[in-house]
């Protein structure tokens, strides 16, 4: 939803066989799930936003769990803010620093010039804005059979000037094996996790 905070959750669990990719918005699972048949082996940088996808809006509280696919009950718990610190992620950018670069357990996400701090969140201005979470082989740099990503996002525009607006992505060195969550501008009320 435009101009409202949305709690986005992306899950991957290869042990399920079918329907092993799911996306939740505000703790409600999407009506379409997908079947990923290849192993995710992302050994490159994770990015929030994207240098070529022009995300315009806010993001905060980005969390990543390796080797864990959150349950529907855990997603609801996080969405409602109930005992959320019991579910400690492997990587957590609160994005409430207000200055400098966001930090997670000693790791740093690097803001580019097009991302600014605004009201305890990161504002992506829509012009090549992204946060570079670097290559971190202990987190997203190995074969992934399960993982979970959650974050809060508030979109400032829906238009069709750019086909996709990436929220987060990580890929292998040739860009063919990885995943991303993005807003499809041809269907502006839809988020896609692929």
N, CA, C and O atoms as a DFTB+ gen file, in Angstrom:
776 C
 N C O
     1  1       0.836      -1.182       0.000
     2  2       0.000       0.000       0.000
     3  2       0.877       1.240       0.000
     4  3       1.862       1.321       0.733
     5  1       0.515       2.183      -0.812
     6  2       1.274       3.415      -0.947
     7  2       1.093       4.276       0.297
     8  3      -0.008       4.372       0.840
     9  1       2.184       4.903       0.746
    10  2       2.200       5.840       1.873
    11  2       1.768       5.228       3.204
    12  3       1.368       5.958       4.112
    13  1       1.842       3.908       3.336
    14  2       1.568       3.229       4.605
    15  2       2.687       2.230       4.846
    16  3       3.212       1.640       3.901
    17  1       3.051       2.041       6.098
    18  2       4.069       1.047       6.417
    19  2       3.494      -0.345       6.204
    20  3       2.393      -0.650       6.662
    21  1       4.250      -1.187       5.503
    22  2       3.880      -2.571       5.245
    23  2       4.986      -3.480       5.756
    24  3       6.169      -3.206       5.558
    25  1       4.595      -4.556       6.411
    26  2       5.533      -5.533       6.939
    27  2       5.661      -6.656       5.915
    28  3       4.722      -7.424       5.703
    29  1       6.830      -6.745       5.283
    30  2       7.057      -7.695       4.187
    31  2       7.915      -8.850       4.691
    32  3       8.942      -8.637       5.335
    33  1       7.485     -10.069       4.392
    34  2       8.220     -11.272       4.766
    35  2       8.389     -12.142       3.529
    36  3       7.417     -12.432       2.832
    37  1       9.622     -12.558       3.257
    38  2       9.920     -13.450       2.139
    39  2      10.559     -14.717       2.703
    40  3      11.515     -14.650       3.476
    41  1      10.021     -15.871       2.310
    42  2      10.493     -17.153       2.833
    43  2      10.903     -18.080       1.706
    44  3      10.296     -18.095       0.636
    45  1      11.937     -18.845       1.967
    46  2      12.342     -19.919       1.057
    47  2      12.635     -21.145       1.896
    48  3      13.345     -21.070       2.899
    49  1      12.074     -22.299       1.474
    50  2      12.304     -23.559       2.169
    51  2      12.301     -24.685       1.145
    52  3      11.238     -25.168       0.756
    53  1      13.483     -25.107       0.708
    54  2      13.587     -26.126      -0.340
    55  2      13.084     -27.485       0.133
    56  3      12.776     -28.343      -0.695
    57  1      12.992     -27.704       1.456
    58  2      12.538     -28.999       1.956
    59  2      11.048     -29.218       1.723
    60  3      10.563     -30.341       1.855
    61  1      10.320     -28.164       1.379
    62  2       8.883     -28.306       1.124
    63  2       8.584     -28.944      -0.232
    64  3       7.497     -29.487      -0.431
    65  1       9.520     -28.887      -1.149
    66  2       9.271     -29.405      -2.487
    67  2       8.465     -28.409      -3.301
    68  3       9.042     -27.635      -4.064
    69  1       7.149     -28.408      -3.158
    70  2       6.319     -27.443      -3.883
    71  2       5.942     -26.289      -2.964
    72  3       5.998     -26.414      -1.741
    73  1       5.562     -25.179      -3.554
    74  2       5.195     -23.961      -2.811
    75  2       6.288     -23.592      -1.808
    76  3       6.003     -23.279      -0.651
    77  1       7.553     -23.633      -2.270
    78  2       8.674     -23.405      -1.355
    79  2       9.125     -21.945      -1.290
    80  3      10.060     -21.622      -0.558
    81  1       8.470     -21.059      -2.047
    82  2       8.712     -19.622      -1.964
    83  2       7.392     -18.954      -1.602
    84  3       6.376     -19.174      -2.261
    85  1       7.412     -18.143      -0.559
    86  2       6.195     -17.459      -0.119
    87  2       6.517     -16.015       0.238
    88  3       7.625     -15.699       0.673
    89  1       5.544     -15.157       0.048
    90  2       5.667     -13.771       0.480
    91  2       4.432     -13.425       1.298
    92  3       3.304     -13.756       0.932
    93  1       4.675     -12.756       2.406
    94  2       3.607     -12.278       3.282
    95  2       3.675     -10.754       3.308
    96  3       4.764     -10.181       3.305
    97  1       2.530     -10.104       3.333
    98  2       2.458      -8.669       3.553
    99  2       1.522      -8.444       4.726
   100  3       0.363      -8.858       4.700
   101  1       2.038      -7.786       5.753
   102  2       1.295      -7.543       6.992
   103  2       0.766      -8.845       7.582
   104  3      -0.382      -8.925       8.022
   105  1       1.637      -9.873       7.583
   106  2       1.399     -11.187       8.178
   107  2       0.339     -12.012       7.451
   108  3      -0.157     -12.994       8.002
   109  1      -0.013     -11.631       6.227
   110  2      -0.971     -12.395       5.423
   111  2      -0.231     -12.961       4.213
   112  3       0.379     -12.215       3.448
   113  1      -0.289     -14.280       4.047
   114  2       0.415     -14.917       2.939
   115  2      -0.236     -14.534       1.616
   116  3      -1.457     -14.411       1.517
   117  1       0.605     -14.349       0.604
   118  2       0.101     -14.028      -0.725
   119  2      -0.668     -15.190      -1.325
   120  3      -0.498     -16.336      -0.909
   121  1      -1.497     -14.901      -2.285
   122  2      -2.333     -15.940      -2.890
   123  2      -1.566     -16.825      -3.865
   124  3      -2.043     -17.898      -4.237
   125  1      -0.387     -16.384      -4.277
   126  2       0.403     -17.159      -5.230
   127  2       1.733     -17.520      -4.585
   128  3       2.431     -16.653      -4.058
   129  1       2.079     -18.792      -4.627
   130  2       3.393     -19.230      -4.171
   131  2       4.133     -19.777      -5.386
   132  3       3.541     -19.963      -6.449
   133  1       5.409     -20.029      -5.228
   134  2       6.208     -20.497      -6.363
   135  2       7.007     -21.725      -5.969
   136  3       7.157     -22.042      -4.789
   137  1       7.509     -22.398      -6.970
   138  2       8.344     -23.571      -6.775
   139  2       9.713     -23.283      -7.353
   140  3       9.872     -23.220      -8.572
   141  1      10.698     -23.108      -6.498
   142  2      12.061     -22.884      -6.944
   143  2      12.745     -24.235      -7.039
   144  3      12.787     -24.977      -6.057
   145  1      13.277     -24.561      -8.192
   146  2      13.873     -25.879      -8.381
   147  2      15.389     -25.879      -8.242
   148  3      15.978     -26.923      -7.964
   149  1      16.037     -24.722      -8.431
   150  2      17.491     -24.692      -8.302
   151  2      17.884     -24.292      -6.874
   152  3      17.100     -23.688      -6.142
   153  1      19.106     -24.642      -6.507
   154  2      19.641     -24.249      -5.208
   155  2      20.080     -22.806      -5.273
   156  3      20.715     -22.393      -6.243
   157  1      19.755     -22.042      -4.267
   158  2      20.223     -20.669      -4.204
   159  2      21.635     -20.686      -3.647
   160  3      21.868     -21.145      -2.529
   161  1      22.570     -20.184      -4.430
   162  2      23.968     -20.135      -4.021
   163  2      24.475     -18.729      -4.302
   164  3      25.242     -18.497      -5.236
   165  1      24.030     -17.812      -3.480
   166  2      24.355     -16.404      -3.691
   167  2      25.648     -16.060      -2.977
   168  3      25.697     -16.049      -1.747
   169  1      26.690     -15.781      -3.734
   170  2      27.981     -15.508      -3.120
   171  2      28.415     -14.064      -3.327
   172  3      29.590     -13.739      -3.158
   173  1      27.499     -13.218      -3.685
   174  2      27.832     -11.820      -3.892
   175  2      27.112     -10.941      -2.870
   176  3      26.542     -11.436      -1.898
   177  1      27.148      -9.682      -3.098
   178  2      26.587      -8.681      -2.206
   179  2      25.075      -8.763      -2.121
   180  3      24.398      -9.041      -3.111
   181  1      24.553      -8.519      -0.926
   182  2      23.122      -8.284      -0.789
   183  2      22.923      -6.780      -0.865
   184  3      23.688      -6.013      -0.281
   185  1      21.888      -6.361      -1.590
   186  2      21.568      -4.944      -1.674
   187  2      20.130      -4.716      -1.266
   188  3      19.245      -5.508      -1.590
   189  1      19.904      -3.630      -0.555
   190  2      18.563      -3.157      -0.256
   191  2      18.317      -2.006      -1.211
   192  3      19.138      -1.094      -1.308
   193  1      17.204      -2.036      -1.912
   194  2      17.023      -1.123      -3.025
   195  2      17.849      -1.656      -4.178
   196  3      18.198      -2.837      -4.188
   197  1      18.164      -0.832      -5.132
   198  2      18.975      -1.295      -6.243
   199  2      19.463      -0.140      -7.081
   200  3      18.736       0.834      -7.274
   201  1      20.686      -0.228      -7.585
   202  2      21.253       0.887      -8.333
   203  2      20.581       1.150      -9.674
   204  3      20.823       2.194     -10.280
   205  1      19.748       0.241     -10.150
   206  2      19.126       0.474     -11.455
   207  2      17.607       0.317     -11.419
   208  3      16.978       0.216     -12.472
   209  1      17.008       0.296     -10.234
   210  2      15.570       0.016     -10.172
   211  2      14.756       1.125      -9.525
   212  3      13.532       1.012      -9.445
   213  1      15.386       2.175      -9.070
   214  2      14.713       3.403      -8.654
   215  2      13.619       3.229      -7.597
   216  3      12.505       3.722      -7.773
   217  1      13.929       2.536      -6.509
   218  2      12.994       2.426      -5.393
   219  2      12.795       3.811      -4.780
   220  3      13.766       4.508      -4.481
   221  1      11.550       4.204      -4.595
   222  2      11.260       5.465      -3.933
   223  2      10.363       5.175      -2.741
   224  3       9.217       4.752      -2.897
   225  1      10.896       5.408      -1.556
   226  2      10.138       5.147      -0.341
   227  2      11.075       4.897       0.829
   228  3      12.265       5.203       0.770
   229  1      10.521       4.340       1.883
   230  2      11.233       4.141       3.138
   231  2      11.381       2.657       3.443
   232  3      10.564       1.836       3.026
   233  1      12.449       2.329       4.185
   234  2      12.653       0.970       4.650
   235  2      13.263       1.033       6.041
   236  3      14.057       1.923       6.345
   237  1      12.883       0.077       6.881
   238  2      13.477      -0.025       8.213
   239  2      13.381      -1.457       8.706
   240  3      12.636      -2.274       8.165
   241  1      14.148      -1.738       9.736
   242  2      14.081      -3.006      10.456
   243  2      14.212      -4.212       9.531
   244  3      13.325      -5.065       9.486
   245  1      15.320      -4.280       8.791
   246  2      15.592      -5.374       7.855
   247  2      16.269      -6.521       8.599
   248  3      17.307      -6.332       9.232
   249  1      15.674      -7.712       8.518
   250  2      16.218      -8.887       9.218
   251  2      16.371     -10.060       8.248
   252  3      15.558     -10.254       7.345
   253  1      17.435     -10.836       8.463
   254  2      17.722     -12.003       7.626
   255  2      18.078     -13.177       8.521
   256  3      18.941     -13.068       9.393
   257  1      17.399     -14.311       8.296
   258  2      17.724     -15.561       8.984
   259  2      18.246     -16.544       7.957
   260  3      17.581     -16.791       6.951
   261  1      19.416     -17.108       8.185
   262  2      19.895     -18.182       7.322
   263  2      19.434     -19.513       7.944
   264  3      19.362     -19.648       9.166
   265  1      19.141     -20.445       7.116
   266  2      18.735     -21.791       7.542
   267  2      17.459     -21.811       8.387
   268  3      17.266     -22.727       9.187
   269  1      16.582     -20.810       8.219
   270  2      15.323     -20.805       8.955
   271  2      14.228     -20.209       8.079
   272  3      14.374     -19.116       7.532
   273  1      13.144     -20.939       7.960
   274  2      11.947     -20.425       7.308
   275  2      10.932     -20.177       8.422
   276  3      10.451     -21.115       9.057
   277  1      10.616     -18.912       8.650
   278  2       9.716     -18.552       9.739
   279  2       8.336     -19.174       9.553
   280  3       7.857     -19.318       8.428
   281  1       7.709     -19.538      10.657
   282  2       6.344     -20.056      10.602
   283  2       5.368     -18.882      10.543
   284  3       5.739     -17.739      10.810
   285  1       4.123     -19.176      10.191
   286  2       3.087     -18.134      10.158
   287  2       2.918     -17.503      11.542
   288  3       2.689     -16.298      11.649
   289  1       3.029     -18.305      12.592
   290  2       2.902     -17.777      13.960
   291  2       4.061     -16.845      14.295
   292  3       3.855     -15.815      14.938
   293  1       5.278     -17.187      13.871
   294  2       6.436     -16.333      14.114
   295  2       6.327     -15.023      13.338
   296  3       6.692     -13.965      13.852
   297  1       5.830     -15.087      12.114
   298  2       5.639     -13.875      11.309
   299  2       4.642     -12.949      11.992
   300  3       4.872     -11.743      12.081
   301  1       3.543     -13.506      12.472
   302  2       2.536     -12.711      13.180
   303  2       3.130     -12.099      14.448
   304  3       2.855     -10.943      14.769
   305  1       3.936     -12.866      15.161
   306  2       4.600     -12.374      16.371
   307  2       5.482     -11.166      16.050
   308  3       5.452     -10.168      16.770
   309  1       6.262     -11.253      14.982
   310  2       7.119     -10.137      14.580
   311  2       6.283      -8.933      14.135
   312  3       6.587      -7.796      14.498
   313  1       5.253      -9.177      13.367
   314  2       4.381      -8.110      12.867
   315  2       3.727      -7.350      14.027
   316  3       3.617      -6.124      13.994
   317  1       3.299      -8.088      15.042
   318  2       2.641      -7.471      16.186
   319  2       3.629      -6.933      17.221
   320  3       3.232      -6.252      18.166
   321  1       4.925      -7.241      17.041
   322  2       5.944      -6.763      17.969
   323  2       5.903      -7.459      19.313
   324  3       6.318      -6.884      20.319
   325  1       5.407      -8.692      19.349
   326  2       5.275      -9.459      20.593
   327  2       6.511     -10.332      20.768
   328  3       6.766     -11.216      19.951
   329  1       7.275     -10.093      21.818
   330  2       8.475     -10.885      22.121
   331  2       9.356     -11.096      20.888
   332  3       9.918     -12.174      20.695
   333  1       9.471     -10.065      20.063
   334  2      10.211     -10.217      18.812
   335  2      11.692     -10.486      19.017
   336  3      12.345     -11.018      18.120
   337  1      12.236     -10.134      20.166
   338  2      13.663     -10.374      20.414
   339  2      13.946     -11.845      20.719
   340  3      15.108     -12.239      20.821
   341  1      12.902     -12.659      20.866
   342  2      13.090     -14.104      21.005
   343  2      13.492     -14.736      19.677
   344  3      14.053     -15.831      19.655
   345  1      13.209     -14.057      18.579
   346  2      13.517     -14.553      17.238
   347  2      14.714     -13.784      16.685
   348  3      14.562     -12.959      15.785
   349  1      15.872     -14.047      17.207
   350  2      17.071     -13.295      16.848
   351  2      17.540     -13.669      15.441
   352  3      17.847     -14.832      15.181
   353  1      17.597     -12.701      14.541
   354  2      18.068     -12.989      13.177
   355  2      19.592     -13.075      13.129
   356  3      20.278     -12.716      14.085
   357  1      20.100     -13.553      12.009
   358  2      21.543     -13.605      11.790
   359  2      22.093     -12.265      11.324
   360  3      23.279     -11.985      11.496
   361  1      21.236     -11.436      10.736
   362  2      21.620     -10.111      10.247
   363  2      20.435      -9.191      10.498
   364  3      19.306      -9.514      10.127
   365  1      20.689      -8.033      11.134
   366  2      19.585      -7.155      11.521
   367  2      20.009      -5.703      11.394
   368  3      20.807      -5.210      12.192
   369  1      19.478      -5.024      10.399
   370  2      19.693      -3.588      10.246
   371  2      18.441      -2.874      10.744
   372  3      17.422      -2.844      10.055
   373  1      18.521      -2.308      11.928
   374  2      17.364      -1.569      12.442
   375  2      17.070      -0.351      11.574
   376  3      15.913       0.016      11.371
   377  1      18.121       0.264      11.070
   378  2      18.031       1.471      10.246
   379  2      17.373       2.612      11.011
   380  3      16.537       3.338      10.474
   381  1      17.763       2.756      12.269
   382  2      17.266       3.869      13.084
   383  2      18.410       4.752      13.581
   384  3      18.228       5.572      14.481
   385  1      19.604       4.573      12.976
   386  2      20.782       5.303      13.438
   387  2      20.646       6.817      13.264
   388  3      21.110       7.583      14.108
   389  1      20.019       7.243      12.187
   390  2      19.848       8.670      11.951
   391  2      21.048       9.353      11.317
   392  3      20.929      10.468      10.810
   393  1      22.197       8.701      11.339
   394  2      23.406       9.231      10.694
   395  2      24.374       8.086      10.474
   396  3      24.264       7.035      11.106
   397  1      25.319       8.294       9.580
   398  2      26.305       7.257       9.284
   399  2      25.685       6.088       8.540
   400  3      24.665       6.240       7.867
   401  1      26.306       4.918       8.665
   402  2      25.843       3.706       7.997
   403  2      25.182       2.765       8.996
   404  3      25.598       2.710      10.153
   405  1      24.146       2.012       8.568
   406  2      23.494       1.075       9.481
   407  2      24.412      -0.091       9.817
   408  3      25.229      -0.503       8.994
   409  1      24.273      -0.623      11.032
   410  2      25.152      -1.686      11.515
   411  2      24.338      -2.866      12.021
   412  3      23.227      -2.699      12.524
   413  1      24.908      -4.071      11.881
   414  2      24.283      -5.295      12.362
   415  2      25.357      -6.210      12.902
   416  3      26.144      -6.757      12.129
   417  1      25.410      -6.392      14.213
   418  2      26.346      -7.316      14.846
   419  2      27.767      -7.142      14.309
   420  3      28.451      -8.130      14.039
   421  1      28.208      -5.916      14.156
   422  2      29.544      -5.634      13.672
   423  2      29.653      -5.509      12.165
   424  3      30.671      -5.032      11.665
   425  1      28.635      -5.921      11.430
   426  2      28.625      -5.761       9.975
   427  2      27.990      -4.423       9.643
   428  3      27.156      -3.920      10.396
   429  1      28.385      -3.847       8.515
   430  2      27.905      -2.513       8.151
   431  2      27.267      -2.554       6.774
   432  3      27.796      -3.176       5.852
   433  1      26.124      -1.887       6.638
   434  2      25.522      -1.643       5.334
   435  2      25.954      -0.256       4.887
   436  3      25.881       0.690       5.671
   437  1      26.397      -0.117       3.660
   438  2      26.912       1.160       3.168
   439  2      25.825       1.891       2.380
   440  3      25.356       1.401       1.352
   441  1      25.428       3.070       2.870
   442  2      24.458       3.896       2.165
   443  2      25.141       4.556       0.974
   444  3      26.266       5.041       1.095
   445  1      24.469       4.579      -0.180
   446  2      25.010       5.422      -1.245
   447  2      24.413       6.817      -1.071
   448  3      23.557       7.023      -0.211
   449  1      24.858       7.765      -1.876
   450  2      24.459       9.161      -1.692
   451  2      22.966       9.402      -1.863
   452  3      22.457      10.429      -1.414
   453  1      22.250       8.474      -2.507
   454  2      20.831       8.670      -2.780
   455  2      19.935       8.141      -1.659
   456  3      18.712       8.199      -1.778
   457  1      20.519       7.628      -0.574
   458  2      19.748       7.157       0.577
   459  2      20.040       8.088       1.745
   460  3      21.199       8.356       2.061
   461  1      18.987       8.579       2.382
   462  2      19.146       9.474       3.530
   463  2      18.341       8.948       4.707
   464  3      17.414       8.154       4.550
   465  1      18.720       9.413       5.888
   466  2      17.973       9.069       7.098
   467  2      16.776      10.001       7.232
   468  3      16.883      11.206       7.006
   469  1      15.636       9.428       7.602
   470  2      14.430      10.232       7.768
   471  2      13.490       9.522       8.733
   472  3      12.992       8.437       8.433
   473  1      13.247      10.130       9.886
   474  2      12.294       9.606      10.877
   475  2      12.560       8.145      11.236
   476  3      11.664       7.310      11.113
   477  1      13.769       7.826      11.675
   478  2      14.149       6.476      12.093
   479  2      13.952       5.424      11.010
   480  3      13.566       4.292      11.303
   481  1      14.212       5.791       9.773
   482  2      14.180       4.844       8.670
   483  2      15.101       5.367       7.569
   484  3      15.535       6.519       7.602
   485  1      15.387       4.520       6.611
   486  2      16.192       4.920       5.457
   487  2      15.252       5.332       4.334
   488  3      14.323       4.601       3.991
   489  1      15.498       6.512       3.760
   490  2      14.680       6.997       2.651
   491  2      15.440       6.806       1.351
   492  3      16.557       7.300       1.197
   493  1      14.831       6.084       0.414
   494  2      15.389       5.840      -0.906
   495  2      14.732       6.840      -1.845
   496  3      13.510       6.829      -1.992
   497  1      15.513       7.705      -2.484
   498  2      14.943       8.824      -3.237
   499  2      14.481       8.487      -4.648
   500  3      13.973       9.364      -5.346
   501  1      14.640       7.256      -5.083
   502  2      14.153       6.855      -6.390
   503  2      15.142       7.036      -7.523
   504  3      14.798       6.796      -8.680
   505  1      16.368       7.456      -7.220
   506  2      17.375       7.651      -8.267
   507  2      18.629       6.863      -7.885
   508  3      19.507       7.376      -7.191
   509  1      18.702       5.634      -8.338
   510  2      19.860       4.762      -8.072
   511  2      20.171       4.618      -6.582
   512  3      21.340       4.536      -6.206
   513  1      19.160       4.588      -5.743
   514  2      19.393       4.529      -4.305
   515  2      19.434       3.076      -3.817
   516  3      18.591       2.255      -4.177
   517  1      20.447       2.785      -2.982
   518  2      20.555       1.436      -2.423
   519  2      21.491       1.422      -1.213
   520  3      22.292       2.335      -1.014
   521  1      21.368       0.376      -0.423
   522  2      22.274       0.100       0.694
   523  2      23.021      -1.176       0.335
   524  3      22.403      -2.210       0.079
   525  1      24.315      -1.108       0.316
   526  2      25.182      -2.229      -0.029
   527  2      25.529      -2.966       1.259
   528  3      26.246      -2.438       2.109
   529  1      25.019      -4.184       1.399
   530  2      25.290      -4.985       2.603
   531  2      26.529      -5.856       2.449
   532  3      26.804      -6.705       3.297
   533  1      27.264      -5.653       1.386
   534  2      28.556      -6.302       1.152
   535  2      28.416      -7.800       0.926
   536  3      27.346      -8.390       1.077
   537  1      29.533      -8.375       0.561
   538  2      29.623      -9.819       0.399
   539  2      29.882     -10.414       1.777
   540  3      30.911     -10.139       2.393
   541  1      28.971     -11.210       2.249
   542  2      29.100     -11.808       3.581
   543  2      28.857     -13.305       3.453
   544  3      27.729     -13.781       3.577
   545  1      29.941     -14.038       3.202
   546  2      29.820     -15.457       2.894
   547  2      29.253     -16.285       4.039
   548  3      28.705     -17.361       3.798
   549  1      29.367     -15.822       5.264
   550  2      28.808     -16.603       6.372
   551  2      27.298     -16.461       6.470
   552  3      26.652     -17.240       7.171
   553  1      26.725     -15.487       5.784
   554  2      25.273     -15.290       5.834
   555  2      24.600     -15.714       4.539
   556  3      23.908     -16.732       4.507
   557  1      24.793     -14.947       3.471
   558  2      24.105     -15.249       2.216
   559  2      25.048     -15.739       1.136
   560  3      24.691     -15.749      -0.042
   561  1      26.239     -16.143       1.520
   562  2      27.218     -16.559       0.530
   563  2      27.404     -18.051       0.434
   564  3      28.472     -18.501       0.019
   565  1      26.426     -18.830       0.795
   566  2      26.552     -20.278       0.713
   567  2      25.253     -20.844       0.152
   568  3      24.257     -20.131       0.032
   569  1      25.270     -22.121      -0.187
   570  2      24.043     -22.744      -0.670
   571  2      22.956     -22.611       0.391
   572  3      23.141     -22.996       1.545
   573  1      21.846     -22.071      -0.014
   574  2      20.748     -21.826       0.921
   575  2      19.633     -22.837       0.667
   576  3      19.122     -22.936      -0.449
   577  1      19.260     -23.586       1.700
   578  2      18.108     -24.466       1.590
   579  2      16.888     -23.851       2.275
   580  3      15.750     -24.208       1.973
   581  1      17.140     -22.920       3.202
   582  2      16.065     -22.189       3.881
   583  2      16.596     -20.802       4.223
   584  3      17.771     -20.645       4.554
   585  1      15.739     -19.810       4.142
   586  2      16.049     -18.509       4.705
   587  2      14.771     -17.696       4.816
   588  3      13.756     -18.002       4.191
   589  1      14.850     -16.647       5.632
   590  2      13.734     -15.718       5.814
   591  2      14.271     -14.299       5.801
   592  3      15.351     -14.022       6.323
   593  1      13.500     -13.404       5.195
   594  2      13.815     -11.984       5.171
   595  2      12.553     -11.239       5.588
   596  3      11.473     -11.499       5.056
   597  1      12.685     -10.309       6.542
   598  2      11.554      -9.457       6.914
   599  2      12.019      -8.010       6.969
   600  3      13.173      -7.731       7.293
   601  1      11.114      -7.097       6.652
   602  2      11.421      -5.663       6.745
   603  2      10.121      -4.878       6.656
   604  3       9.087      -5.392       6.229
   605  1      10.202      -3.634       7.067
   606  2       9.093      -2.699       6.920
   607  2       9.409      -1.788       5.744
   608  3      10.542      -1.330       5.599
   609  1       8.405      -1.521       4.895
   610  2       8.589      -0.648       3.739
   611  2       7.365       0.253       3.570
   612  3       6.228      -0.143       3.826
   613  1       7.643       1.469       3.134
   614  2       6.572       2.418       2.810
   615  2       6.904       3.013       1.450
   616  3       7.918       3.696       1.301
   617  1       6.056       2.758       0.456
   618  2       6.293       3.209      -0.910
   619  2       5.745       4.609      -1.101
   620  3       4.677       4.941      -0.587
   621  1       6.475       5.427      -1.838
   622  2       6.056       6.809      -2.083
   623  2       5.448       7.000      -3.457
   624  3       4.845       8.044      -3.707
   625  1       5.578       6.042      -4.356
   626  2       5.010       6.234      -5.687
   627  2       4.691       4.902      -6.323
   628  3       5.334       3.888      -6.048
   629  1       3.694       4.924      -7.171
   630  2       3.373       3.806      -8.049
   631  2       3.323       4.388      -9.449
   632  3       2.442       5.192      -9.755
   633  1       4.239       3.999     -10.287
   634  2       4.236       4.489     -11.658
   635  2       4.795       3.411     -12.554
   636  3       5.268       2.385     -12.066
   637  1       4.752       3.616     -13.822
   638  2       5.262       2.601     -14.747
   639  2       6.496       3.088     -15.496
   640  3       6.820       2.571     -16.566
   641  1       7.188       4.087     -14.934
   642  2       8.386       4.590     -15.602
   643  2       9.553       3.616     -15.507
   644  3      10.436       3.638     -16.364
   645  1       9.579       2.775     -14.503
   646  2      10.598       1.746     -14.340
   647  2       9.867       0.432     -14.124
   648  3       8.981       0.371     -13.272
   649  1      10.204      -0.631     -14.866
   650  2       9.434      -1.858     -14.756
   651  2       9.435      -2.481     -13.358
   652  3       8.404      -2.990     -12.917
   653  1      10.569      -2.452     -12.654
   654  2      10.663      -3.086     -11.345
   655  2      11.381      -2.175     -10.366
   656  3      12.301      -1.447     -10.738
   657  1      10.957      -2.219      -9.124
   658  2      11.629      -1.494      -8.052
   659  2      12.072      -2.528      -7.019
   660  3      11.248      -3.062      -6.276
   661  1      13.366      -2.808      -6.975
   662  2      13.896      -3.853      -6.113
   663  2      13.916      -3.390      -4.662
   664  3      14.357      -2.284      -4.353
   665  1      13.430      -4.258      -3.780
   666  2      13.496      -4.005      -2.343
   667  2      14.752      -4.628      -1.748
   668  3      15.451      -3.985      -0.965
   669  1      15.045      -5.876      -2.112
   670  2      16.330      -6.470      -1.743
   671  2      16.670      -7.524      -2.781
   672  3      15.790      -8.057      -3.457
   673  1      17.962      -7.819      -2.899
   674  2      18.413      -8.844      -3.844
   675  2      19.775      -9.358      -3.433
   676  3      20.598      -8.610      -2.905
   677  1      20.013     -10.637      -3.675
   678  2      21.365     -11.177      -3.641
   679  2      21.483     -12.236      -4.719
   680  3      20.563     -13.020      -4.951
   681  1      22.646     -12.243      -5.377
   682  2      22.859     -13.060      -6.567
   683  2      24.240     -13.675      -6.549
   684  3      25.110     -13.268      -5.778
   685  1      24.434     -14.679      -7.424
   686  2      25.768     -15.234      -7.616
   687  2      26.566     -14.288      -8.517
   688  3      26.004     -13.321      -9.032
   689  1      27.854     -14.543      -8.717
   690  2      28.685     -13.613      -9.490
   691  2      28.202     -13.351     -10.918
   692  3      28.476     -12.276     -11.452
   693  1      27.495     -14.285     -11.558
   694  2      27.030     -14.040     -12.923
   695  2      25.581     -13.576     -12.958
   696  3      25.033     -13.354     -14.038
   697  1      24.951     -13.425     -11.798
   698  2      23.613     -12.863     -11.729
   699  2      22.501     -13.789     -12.166
   700  3      21.410     -13.326     -12.501
   701  1      22.753     -15.095     -12.171
   702  2      21.724     -16.029     -12.622
   703  2      21.150     -16.881     -11.506
   704  3      20.132     -17.543     -11.706
   705  1      21.762     -16.885     -10.359
   706  2      21.359     -17.775      -9.284
   707  2      21.285     -16.974      -7.997
   708  3      22.320     -16.662      -7.409
   709  1      20.101     -16.639      -7.554
   710  2      19.903     -15.853      -6.356
   711  2      18.435     -15.540      -6.202
   712  3      17.590     -16.303      -6.670
   713  1      18.115     -14.447      -5.565
   714  2      16.711     -14.102      -5.397
   715  2      16.562     -12.607      -5.161
   716  3      17.524     -11.909      -4.841
   717  1      15.324     -12.129      -5.329
   718  2      15.032     -10.729      -5.064
   719  2      13.557     -10.578      -4.723
   720  3      12.733     -11.433      -5.049
   721  1      13.251      -9.488      -4.072
   722  2      11.875      -9.091      -3.817
   723  2      11.709      -7.733      -4.478
   724  3      12.507      -6.824      -4.247
   725  1      10.679      -7.594      -5.297
   726  2      10.533      -6.349      -6.029
   727  2       9.069      -5.998      -6.223
   728  3       8.179      -6.842      -6.116
   729  1       8.853      -4.732      -6.511
   730  2       7.529      -4.226      -6.848
   731  2       7.437      -4.191      -8.364
   732  3       8.263      -3.561      -9.025
   733  1       6.437      -4.864      -8.917
   734  2       6.212      -4.880     -10.356
   735  2       5.352      -3.675     -10.710
   736  3       4.182      -3.610     -10.333
   737  1       5.927      -2.726     -11.428
   738  2       5.222      -1.477     -11.711
   739  2       4.017      -1.655     -12.624
   740  3       3.138      -0.795     -12.650
   741  1       3.956      -2.758     -13.376
   742  2       2.776      -2.988     -14.205
   743  2       1.589      -3.422     -13.350
   744  3       0.436      -3.333     -13.773
   745  1       1.890      -3.896     -12.137
   746  2       0.848      -4.254     -11.160
   747  2       1.268      -3.634      -9.827
   748  3       1.754      -4.350      -8.952
   749  1       1.093      -2.315      -9.648
   750  2       1.716      -1.588      -8.548
   751  2       1.303      -2.012      -7.150
   752  3       1.989      -1.659      -6.190
   753  1       0.243      -2.733      -6.995
   754  2      -0.135      -3.184      -5.655
   755  2       0.407      -4.576      -5.347
   756  3       0.032      -5.175      -4.340
   757  1       1.285      -5.096      -6.205
   758  2       1.832      -6.433      -6.036
   759  2       3.312      -6.387      -5.708
   760  3       4.068      -5.610      -6.291
   761  1       3.715      -7.223      -4.772
   762  2       5.124      -7.463      -4.504
   763  2       5.434      -8.865      -4.989
   764  3       4.606      -9.767      -4.860
   765  1       6.613      -9.054      -5.542
   766  2       7.013     -10.356      -6.085
   767  2       8.311     -10.775      -5.432
   768  3       9.238      -9.975      -5.301
   769  1       8.375     -12.031      -5.022
   770  2       9.582     -12.637      -4.464
   771  2       9.950     -13.782      -5.382
   772  3       9.175     -14.722      -5.558
   773  1      11.133     -13.702      -5.968
   774  2      11.525     -14.677      -6.995
   775  2      12.990     -15.016      -6.854
   776  3      13.515     -15.819      -7.625
